[in-house]
Amino acid sequence: MDTDELSLSTYKGIITEAEKFNHDLILQFGVLASGCKDDDDYLNQAESLIKEWLQVKDFEDIIENLFFGKIE
């Protein structure tokens, strides 16, 4: 699926809000959409990704990777 296929509410809730924070962050959520089959799948995977980031012991590494292109 492409981000163009997300519902307007999902797009606004994830992509638009991420853009307000940092452009690099929307890239992560945009790429995530390519592996999803529908809105629900996308929202579940976005939530899982955020939870994964928050569980990392060295959260500063995640932030650095997100905003400086080193995310795996």
Buried (B, 14 or more C-beta within 10 A) or exposed (E): BEBEEBEEEBBEBBBEEBEEEEEBBBBBBBEBBEEBEEBEBBBEBBEEEEEEBEEEEEEEEBEEBBBEEEBE
